[in-house]
Amino acid sequence: MKALEFKEKIHIKDIIGILVGSVIMILGIQAVLVPANMITGGVTGIAIILNYFTEIDLWIWFLGLNIPLFVAGYKFVSRRFALYSLLGVVVQSILLALLSSLDFHIDNLLLSAVLGGVLVGLGAGIIFSSKGSSGGTDIIAVIFKRYKGYEIGQTIFVSNIIVLALSLLMFNIELALFSAISIFISARVVDKVEAGLHVTRTAMIISEECSDIANTILNNLHRGCTYLLARGAYSGDDKNIIMVTVGKTQLPRLKEIVFEVDPKAFIIINETIEVYGQGFQSSAADF
């Protein structure tokens, strides 16, 4: 059977998300981190370092370093992803030029690191959620997520360690450590915004009262259940295991239902990063 061709669509919602995320991200960089002599990670951090040692503007370095990475994004991810990422980088380059004198005047280095990390992570997370990226190592992170399964924030954090090492050429160890705090916060916020808002729980329920538990879940939680056929290693008996995915707020009630029906039930609960289908996220392809 011939596979159906997937056609990427450009959505105005995604474009708005990329624009909003870019504004938030650049505010964190230009108005918080740069005035505090801190760096952010990835290509932006490298651009800040190069700007420090040269007379070339930050936005020029930022735009120039991203060009070869767009080729990788186009080749390994998708045409739409490359287009969205180009939009994000162009907008951010313009904002870096226009807001070069903006300063929130935060005198406390720790507060600057925290606020800068939150703003950069929040902005980047919104951009990722809109199927784009802020360019640079973000494109590499998306490629690693697609082909290796690594979380975006993890890849970004590792790449940022290299940038931090380079920052020691221009900053003292104290500023490098505050930059590390900011980068760590940013990476965590990215993962929370990009995937954490959709985190659910998947429960595996082993019980002698599977039928009653499944019916109670269906009628009270209004969540679908699946029976998985299993065999006890010790008893050798065939039995059903209930698999059910619920929202975080439904988890306490799920446990209440299970143990009310069968106090001896055995439950395994795992965090599920993404769920697509009826009752959960749209099945639209990412990036």
GURO-256114 format. One line per 5 residues: number of its first residue (from 1); for each residue x, y, z of N, C-alpha, C. Coordinates in pm, whole numbers, plus 50000, padded with zeros to 5 digits. Each point is the difference from the previous one (the first is absolute). Layout:
<rs>
NUM	X Y Z X Y Z X Y Z; ...;
</rs>
This chain:
<rs>
1	50085 49880 50000 49915 50120 50000 50088 50124 50000; 49968 50093 49914 50078 50123 49990 49972 50091 50118; 50106 50050 50063 49983 50087 50116 49944 50135 49957; 49914 50055 50084 49945 50132 49972 50105 50106 50025; 50003 50100 49917 50098 50109 50016 49949 50099 50103;
6	50085 50027 50100 49964 50096 50105 50030 50141 49952; 49900 50085 50005 50016 50139 49956 50005 50092 50121; 50112 50069 50014 50015 50093 50112 49917 50125 49975; 49938 50049 50105 49918 50119 49990 50057 50112 50086; 49991 50120 49950 50041 50118 50076 49879 50053 50075;
11	50013 50012 50133 49889 50046 50083 50032 50137 50059; 49904 50089 49998 50019 50133 50057 50026 49992 50149; 49942 49899 50066 50023 49982 50144 50148 49974 50028; 50064 49919 49915 50142 49971 50017 50084 50126 49980; 49967 50079 49899 50075 50122 49971 49990 50098 50117;
16	49879 50014 50055 49981 50088 50116 50083 49949 50118; 49999 49869 50021 50078 49941 50109 50148 50027 49985; 50051 49988 49877 50142 50026 49975 50034 50147 50026; 49911 50090 49959 50024 50143 50023 49998 50034 50148; 49900 49948 50073 49990 50026 50144 50120 49939 50073;
21	50034 49876 49966 50114 49935 50064 50130 50073 49973; 50015 50053 49879 50123 50074 49966 50012 50127 50082; 49890 50072 50018 50003 50123 50080 50040 49969 50144; 49939 49898 50059 50031 49963 50139 50146 49958 50014; 50046 49921 49905 50137 49951 50004 50102 50113 49990;
26	49979 50093 49907 50095 50110 49982 49997 50095 50119; 49884 50019 50062 49994 50080 50122 50090 49942 50107; 49997 49867 50014 50086 49935 50099 50147 50017 49969; 50035 49993 49872 50140 50011 49961 50048 50145 50007; 49930 50089 49930 50049 50136 49981 49977 50089 50121;
31	49890 49978 50073 49968 50091 50111 50043 49946 50136; 50036 49872 50007 50036 49941 50130 50141 49942 49999; 50028 49907 49910 50127 49929 50004 50117 50084 49950; 49984 50065 49887 50110 50080 49945 50041 50114 50093; 49905 50079 50057 50041 50105 50094 50071 49946 50124;
36	49970 49874 50037 50064 49939 50116 50130 49930 49964; 50044 50015 49874 50122 49935 49949 49993 49849 50010; 49879 49944 49983 49982 49856 49996 49970 49959 49857; 50009 49871 49976 49969 49950 49867 49887 49899 50010; 49932 49983 49889 49908 49888 49988 50073 49891 49922;
41	49932 49892 49969 50068 49888 49939 49993 50000 49849; 50053 49893 49941 49990 49979 49857 50069 50105 49916; 49947 50018 49880 50058 50095 49905 49991 50143 50052; 49893 50031 50073 49988 50135 50057 50114 50029 50096; 50034 49902 50082 50112 50016 50093 50131 50019 49927;
46	50020 49921 49893 50122 50015 49919 50004 50138 49935; 49883 50048 49954 49994 50133 49939 50035 50109 50101; 49954 49982 50124 50033 50097 50105 50150 50002 50025; 50063 49882 50003 50145 49991 50021 50075 50067 49885; 49959 49971 49876 50066 50060 49884 49980 50151 49996;
51	49880 50045 50041 49973 50143 50007 50090 50068 50104; 50031 49929 50105 50086 50053 50106 50142 50024 49949; 50049 49911 49914 50137 50010 49952 50014 50076 49868; 49890 50034 49937 50005 50071 49872 49910 50123 50007; 50002 50076 49894 49914 50118 49991 49875 49971 49916;
56	49981 49874 49966 49884 49961 49918 49879 49984 50090; 49888 50056 49960 49879 49998 50082 49953 49857 50029; 49933 49986 50115 49950 49870 50044 49905 49938 49898; 49910 50081 49947 49900 49945 49910 50061 49946 49871; 50112 50060 49957 50067 49953 49878 50061 49862 50023;
61	50069 49985 50115 50055 49869 50034 49888 49896 50013; 49892 50041 50065 49888 49908 50023 49942 49950 49868; 49979 50090 49907 49942 49963 49872 50098 49916 49917; 50127 50042 49998 50099 49930 49919 50027 49858 50047; 50006 49977 50131 50028 49867 50052 49885 49902 49975;
66	49880 50053 49980 49885 49913 49982 49983 49948 49859; 50061 50066 49902 49977 49964 49860 50027 49853 49970; 50118 49944 50037 50023 49858 49967 49906 49905 50072; 49950 50041 50116 49910 49912 50075 49862 49992 49938; 49961 50102 49924 49871 49993 49930 50000 49888 49896;
71	50116 49980 49940 50012 49893 49900 49973 49865 50067; 50055 49981 50120 49978 49875 50073 49854 49986 50038; 49938 50110 50046 49859 49995 50036 49912 49965 49883; 50032 50055 49883 49923 49973 49879 50017 49854 49957; 50121 49947 50012 50030 49867 49952 49950 49891 50094;
76	50017 50020 50131 49973 49892 50094 49867 50013 50074; 49938 50116 49997 49873 50015 50072 49887 50020 49899; 49982 50122 49952 49896 50024 49900 50015 50140 49941; 49936 50021 49886 50002 50131 49936 49930 50103 50088; 49887 49962 50059 49927 50093 50086 50083 50038 50122;
81	50067 49902 50059 50083 50028 50117 50111 50099 49965; 50063 49981 49885 50106 50092 49957 49943 50140 49977; 49882 50008 49940 49937 50129 49974 49963 50069 50131; 49938 49925 50091 49964 50057 50131 50125 50046 50076; 50105 49918 49995 50124 50036 50070 50063 50125 49939;
86	49995 50011 49867 50051 50120 49933 49923 50123 50045; 49868 49985 50009 49917 50111 50048 50043 50041 50140; 50019 49901 50087 50040 50030 50138 50134 50070 50008; 50097 49953 49923 50134 50059 50005 50000 50141 49943; 49928 50023 49890 49993 50134 49942 49937 50097 50099;
91	49888 49960 50060 49932 50086 50097 50091 50028 50119; 50068 49895 50049 50088 50019 50115 50120 50089 49965; 50051 49987 49879 50112 50086 49958 49957 50146 49997; 49881 50025 49948 49947 50136 49996 49981 50054 50141; 49945 49917 50088 49976 50043 50138 50131 50026 50073;
96	50101 49917 49974 50131 50021 50062 50058 50135 49959; 49977 50040 49874 50049 50129 49952 49919 50116 50057; 49867 49985 50003 49913 50108 50046 50007 50021 50151; 50021 49891 50075 49995 50007 50146 50139 49996 50062; 50100 50039 49923 50139 49989 50048 50027 50083 50125;
101	49921 50106 50021 50023 50086 50117 49903 49972 50115; 49914 49899 49984 49901 49969 50103 50065 49935 50121; 49962 50046 50119 50058 49947 50124 49895 50007 50110; 49972 49887 50063 49904 49996 50110 50061 50050 50131; 50131 50025 49999 50071 50055 50117 49981 49914 50125;
106	50028 49873 49986 49997 49908 50114 50143 49991 50055; 50019 50044 50122 50135 50008 50057 50047 49869 50062; 49907 49911 50031 50035 49872 50064 50029 49895 49893; 50122 49943 50006 50040 49903 49898 49915 49874 50003; 49965 49954 50121 49919 49879 50009 49861 50022 49941;
111	49939 50114 50031 49869 50031 49942 50008 50013 49848; 50110 50059 49952 50019 50011 49855 50011 49862 49936; 50074 49910 50065 50017 49865 49946 49866 49926 49996; 49922 50013 50107 49871 49930 50008 49902 50058 49898; 49983 50133 50001 49906 50062 49909 50040 49980 49854;
116	50129 50017 49971 50048 49979 49864 49976 49857 49953; 50029 49904 50087 49978 49859 49965 49855 49968 49976; 49912 50055 50084 49857 49975 49985 49948 50060 49869; 50038 50124 49972 49952 50067 49878 50052 49929 49874; 50128 49966 49998 50057 49933 49883 49936 49862 49982;
121	49985 49927 50110 49939 49867 49992 49854 50006 49961; 49928 50097 50056 49858 50015 49966 49983 50035 49853; 50080 50096 49952 49991 50039 49860 50035 49886 49907; 50109 49929 50029 50041 49888 49915 49897 49889 50005; 49942 49974 50118 49899 49896 50011 49876 50030 49918;
126	49959 50127 50000 49884 50040 49918 50031 49982 49852; 50122 50034 49961 50040 49983 49860 50000 49853 49961; 50054 49914 50086 50000 49855 49972 49857 49947 49991; 49913 50047 50089 49861 49956 49998 49928 50044 49874; 50055 50102 49935 49942 50050 49874 50067 49936 49878;
131	50072 49889 50024 50063 49921 49894 50118 50070 49934; 50057 50098 50068 50117 50068 49948 50116 49986 50097; 50100 50084 49983 50111 50004 50093 50060 50140 49997; 50086 50025 50095 50067 50130 50004 50134 49992 49928; 50017 49897 49919 50122 49985 49921 50113 49937 50080;
136	50118 50002 49942 50119 49952 50069 49991 49856 50044; 50049 49976 50123 50000 49864 50053 49860 49948 50026; 49900 50089 50000 49861 49953 50013 49964 49908 49883; 50050 50032 49882 49975 49915 49883 50064 49863 50021; 50121 50000 50052 50068 49874 50029 49921 49921 50104;
141	49945 50070 50101 49923 49934 50105 49875 49933 49944; 49934 50067 49907 49881 49942 49938 50036 49877 49918; 50113 50005 49928 50046 49884 49923 50029 49883 50093; 50065 50027 50113 50030 49895 50097 49872 49942 50061; 49900 50086 50022 49873 49949 50054 49932 49908 49900;
146	50001 50040 49874 49930 49923 49897 50069 49866 49974; 50134 49998 49996 50070 49879 49959 50061 49921 50116; 50022 50066 50115 50061 49931 50113 49908 49991 50122; 49894 50081 50003 49906 49995 50111 50038 50082 50122; 50110 50078 49990 50041 50081 50114 49906 50120 50016;
151	49975 50039 50125 49920 50119 50024 50075 50124 49952; 49925 50097 49950 50060 50121 49944 50086 50071 50105; 49947 50015 50121 50074 50069 50105 50131 49932 50036; 50003 49867 49993 50122 49926 50032 50110 50031 49899; 49965 49995 49872 50099 50027 49896 50050 50144 50008;
156	49907 50091 50023 50040 50141 50011 50094 50020 50118; 49970 49935 50113 50082 50016 50120 50143 49950 49975; 50013 49885 49935 50133 49945 49973 50079 50094 49909; 49934 50049 49894 50070 50092 49909 50040 50128 50070; 49921 50038 50100 50030 50125 50071 50121 49987 50091;
161	50035 49879 50041 50120 49980 50081 50123 50046 49923; 50000 49973 49871 50111 50044 49914 50007 50152 49995; 49882 50063 49988 49996 50146 49996 50050 50058 50132; 49962 49937 50111 50045 50048 50131 50152 49992 50012; 50056 49892 49948 50146 49987 50004 50066 50114 49921;
166	49941 50034 49885 50053 50110 49920 49982 50135 50070; 49895 50010 50081 49973 50127 50068 50108 50037 50101; 50075 49901 50044 50108 50028 50095 50110 50085 49936; 49998 50008 49865 50098 50085 49931 49969 50148 50019; 49874 50032 50031 49960 50140 50011 49947 50037 50138;
171	49954 49900 50077 49942 50029 50131 50085 49935 50109; 49982 50049 50124 50059 49930 50112 49913 49881 50038; 50050 49919 50090 49931 49876 50036 49862 50027 50062; 49988 50113 50072 49872 50032 50064 49891 50024 49896; 50030 50080 49900 49902 50027 49895 49969 49874 49919;
176	50101 49916 49981 49977 49874 49927 49905 49910 50078; 50014 49999 50133 49912 49917 50082 49857 50054 49999; 49984 50131 50005 49866 50058 49991 49939 49973 49862; 50084 50003 49897 49952 49966 49867 49955 49854 49994; 50073 49913 50072 49962 49858 50004 49864 49982 50067;
181	49974 50077 50106 49869 49994 50067 49890 50041 49902; 50026 50107 49928 49902 50048 49904 49973 49898 49891; 50106 49938 49948 49986 49901 49894 49926 49876 50049; 50030 49957 50121 49930 49883 50057 49851 50028 50013; 49966 50117 50054 49859 50037 50015 49933 50007 49863;
186	50070 50057 49904 49944 50012 49866 49969 49863 49940; 50093 49905 50014 49980 49866 49944 49880 49930 50065; 49985 50018 50132 49887 49938 50070 49868 50062 49957; 49999 50131 49986 49877 50068 49960 49960 49961 49858; 50099 49985 49911 49971 49958 49863 49924 49868 50000;
191	50050 49901 50074 49935 49869 50003 49861 50007 50061; 49984 50083 50104 49869 50012 50063 49899 50064 49907; 50042 50104 49929 49908 50069 49909 49973 49916 49876; 50106 49940 49943 49987 49927 49875 49923 49869 50017; 50020 49932 50115 49934 49871 50019 49928 49989 50132;
196	50047 50072 50100 49947 49981 50136 49854 50033 50016; 49949 50094 49919 49859 50036 50012 49910 49885 49960; 50056 49903 49925 49920 49888 49952 50030 49871 50075; 50081 50007 50107 50037 49880 50071 49877 49935 50063; 49986 49871 49978 49890 49924 50057 50059 49882 50077;
201	49915 49912 50049 50044 49882 50072 49937 49876 49937; 50081 49899 49978 49950 49872 49950 50013 49897 50109; 49889 49936 50034 49997 49902 50109 49981 49860 49945; 50073 49906 50056 49983 49858 49974 49943 49938 50127; 49881 49944 49992 49928 49951 50118 49986 49849 49993;
206	50051 49933 50101 49991 49855 50009 49905 49966 50114; 49895 49929 49969 49898 49972 50100 49918 49878 49959; 49941 49934 50098 49906 49891 49973 49863 50055 49964; 49982 50130 50015 49870 50063 49972 50012 50096 49880; 50071 49956 49898 50027 50086 49885 49873 50054 49934;
211	49901 49914 49984 49878 50040 49932 49929 50112 50074; 49987 49983 50133 49931 50102 50081 50078 50132 50001; 50134 49990 50010 50082 50121 50002 49990 50073 49866; 50009 49926 49889 49992 50062 49867 49865 50068 49979; 49892 49935 50040 49867 50059 49984 49985 50126 50084;
216	50057 50000 50120 49991 50117 50087 50079 50117 49942; 50116 49970 49943 50081 50105 49936 49926 50058 49880; 49942 49912 49919 49927 50046 49881 49882 50089 50037; 49927 49962 50105 49877 50071 50035 50023 50122 50088; 50112 50003 50075 50023 50110 50093 50108 50098 49954;
221	50108 49947 49943 50106 50088 49951 49982 50032 49852; 49918 49922 49933 49975 50018 49857 50130 49992 49920; 50083 49904 50041 50124 49973 49927 49996 49857 49947; 50051 49983 49877 50004 49867 49942 50106 49913 50067; 49976 49871 50003 50093 49905 50058 50037 49894 49895;
226	50114 49938 50020 50043 49891 49913 50042 49882 50085; 49952 49880 49963 50044 49879 50067 50126 49947 49932; 50102 49973 50080 50122 49938 49950 50008 49859 50057; 50011 49903 49913 50007 49862 50046 50138 49972 50058; 50002 49943 50121 50126 49971 50068 49993 49864 50067;
231	50115 49951 50040 50006 49872 50071 50092 50015 50120; 49953 49960 50117 50079 50009 50121 50120 49907 49995; 50119 50051 50031 50121 49919 49994 50000 49890 50106; 49943 50029 50115 49999 49902 50109 49882 49904 49987; 49879 50055 49980 49881 49916 49996 49978 49933 49864;
236	50050 50067 49894 49976 49948 49867 49860 50026 49949; 49920 50075 50076 49861 50028 49962 49992 50116 49901; 49910 49989 49904 49973 50110 49909 49910 50103 50068; 50027 50127 49977 49918 50105 50060 50008 50125 49914; 49908 50091 50024 49997 50127 49929 50064 50110 50084;
241	50072 50088 49933 50051 50122 50064 49929 50117 49935; 49952 50093 50081 49933 50119 49947 50103 50109 49975; 50000 50055 49881 50083 50116 49969 49908 50119 49976; 50025 50109 50071 49917 50118 49985 50087 50125 50014; 49975 50100 49917 50072 50127 50007 49905 50109 50045;
246	50041 50077 50101 49914 50103 50057 50079 50129 50016; 49930 50111 50016 50063 50127 50030 50053 50000 50143; 50092 50092 50028 50060 50006 50133 49896 50020 50109; 49899 50080 49972 49899 50028 50102 49907 49882 50024; 49998 49905 49906 49913 49884 50016 50067 49885 50073;
251	50132 50009 50019 50074 49889 50059 49952 49964 50142; 49979 50096 50091 49953 49963 50134 49867 49925 49996; 49910 50044 49912 49871 49933 49992 50014 49860 49940; 50091 49983 49907 50024 49868 49943 50044 49902 50109; 50095 50042 50083 50047 49912 50108 49888 49971 50098;
256	49918 50101 50027 49886 49981 50091 49903 49895 49944; 49973 50008 49870 49909 49905 49935 50056 49858 50008; 50129 49986 49966 50062 49867 49996 49996 49934 50137; 50043 50072 50101 50010 49939 50133 49865 49984 50068; 49902 50076 49955 49865 49980 50053 49941 49869 49947;
261	50029 49970 49874 49952 49876 49941 50082 49881 50048; 50133 50018 50004 50089 49891 50042 50115 50055 50082; 49989 49992 50133 50107 50052 50088 50134 49930 49979; 50000 49883 49937 50124 49925 49979 50059 50022 49860; 49942 50093 49926 50047 50024 49864 50144 50051 50000;
266	50068 49975 49889 50138 50044 49982 50002 50100 49885; 50054 50121 50024 50000 50105 49898 50142 50047 49973; 50033 50010 49871 50125 50061 49956 49964 50127 49925; 50055 50113 50043 49966 50130 49940 50126 50062 49941; 49993 50034 49872 50113 50062 49931 49960 50137 49946;
271	50097 50091 49998 49978 50130 49938 50003 49985 49849; 49901 50054 49932 49990 49993 49855 50012 50141 49944; 50104 50024 49922 50029 50135 49954 49895 50049 49902; 49963 49919 49903 49904 50043 49900 49900 49890 49969; 49874 50038 49983 49895 49907 49961 49918 50065 49891;
276	49982 49930 49890 49922 50053 49888 49876 49913 49981; 49891 50065 49964 49877 49927 49974 49883 50063 50071; 49884 49935 49991 49877 50053 50057 50014 50022 50150; 49965 50120 50044 50008 50034 50141 50133 50058 50042; 50099 49997 49911 50132 50053 50032 50041 50098 49891;
281	50127 50000 49960 50048 50095 49901 49952 49964 49860; 50003 50101 49914 49975 49976 49859 50110 49910 49945; 49968 49922 49900 50097 49909 49942 50088 50066 49894; 49995 50133 49993 50083 50072 49900 50147 49972 50024; 50075 49983 49893 50142 49967 50010 50076 50116 50061;
286	50105 49968 50080 50082 50107 50057 50104 50045 49897; 50042 50124 50012 50102 50060 49916 49973 49977 49852;
</rs>
